[in-house]
Amino acid sequence: MPKKLIIADSAGVCFGVEEAVSTAEKILDENNNVEVKSFGPLIHNPQMVDILNKKGLSVINEIKKNEKGTVIIRAHGIPNYEEKNLKESSLNVVDMTCPIVKKLQFAVKSLSDNGYFVLIVGNENHPEIIGAKSYANDNCLVIKDKNELNKKALKSKKIGIVAQTTIPIETFWDVVGILKTFQDYEIKIIDTLCDDIHNKQKESKEIAKDVDIMLVIGGKNSSNTKEIATLCRQMNSRTYQIETFEEIRELNLDLKDKIVGISAGASTPPWLIKQTIDEVLLWE
Ligand code: SF4
């Protein structure tokens, strides 16, 4: 058995993911004869997406002519031009974009409409940022962190800055700090960070400091889970991101007499966390 198990209170699904999944399940239960699709994977957890898929939810990435049925917009949101196409199609659209992602989209739009060059701190390939960027009509730049901040790439001295909802708080405020030192620039800051994620990051780091082995459960395609694992790894090199409990043995980890910490990303369902806890507690 492990010596001790510490589980993060904040581990697991956030309200945005909870809402998207429960709404999809409700629609699937009610619509026996209607096709139900999500535009892009509903959430970034392959095991949960697989279960929804077995219940009848298919994933589409483009709208085909005369497509019928109900389409659910994923929690990370989609670009405004795709939303327009969906609304003009014959599909019944259910928008499950998380309200915090919506806040980011509105912030980008309002900054751009008011003449600001929009600086987004985040990952430009993440669906949330591809969606948010569309609201700036190309009047924007995405940078990963302060190392990518280059004055020459800013096309105006009137800058509005926002963040991908799930990036570490320090990554955003480090960029803001440097931006504020630029002479003659007008800077407008809109904090679009997600509190739920920051609680997870903070608590997970605290736990990682005090354990022998840290397990972070969540999709390999989940950027918030990856971010939690990266932050934990900075505290404890024996941090492992796993999707399912089976990976503990695949990684040849030995939990006997160890202090084990467990955290999980915002799209990790409770049953995946429970399976891992059971595996750890029953470790011989
Ligand atoms: S992590 Fe935060 S921003 Fe992302 S879906 Fe959940 S509540 Fe919304």
Boltz pocket constraint, residues with backbone or C-beta under 6 A from the ligand:
constraints:
  - pocket:
      binder: B
      contacts: [[A, 14], [A, 15], [A, 16], [A, 17], [A, 75], [A, 76], [A, 98], [A, 99], [A, 100], [A, 101], [A, 165], [A, 166], [A, 194], [A, 195], [A, 196], [A, 197], [A, 224], [A, 266]]
      max_distance: 6.0
